[in-house]
Amino acid sequence: MYDLISFVARGKIRIKVLSNLNDPLTPTKLSEKIKTHRSTTSRAILALEEKSLVKCITPDENMGRFYQITPLGKKIIKEIKK
């Protein structure tokens, strides 16, 4: 688990993404919320998804996919914010 904590903690954008995905959002809406470029947000989402910290809840959509934090992601972000 500490490898995941370290992975997330090393990236400011990854921390912002996990902290703001309690409600499902698209990368565009999330990037507006955390005030960063959409491509930066999308890269962070994909990296977090590979680690099972974020999941796509509309995988069949080509555009406008919604993502949300997983229970493991919630656990990791809680540990980081201690």
Secondary structure, 3 states (H helix, E strand, C coil): CHHHHHHHHCCHHHHHHHHCCCCCECHHHHHHHHCCCHHHHHHHHHHHHHCCCEEECCCCCCCCCCEEECHHHHHHHHHHCC
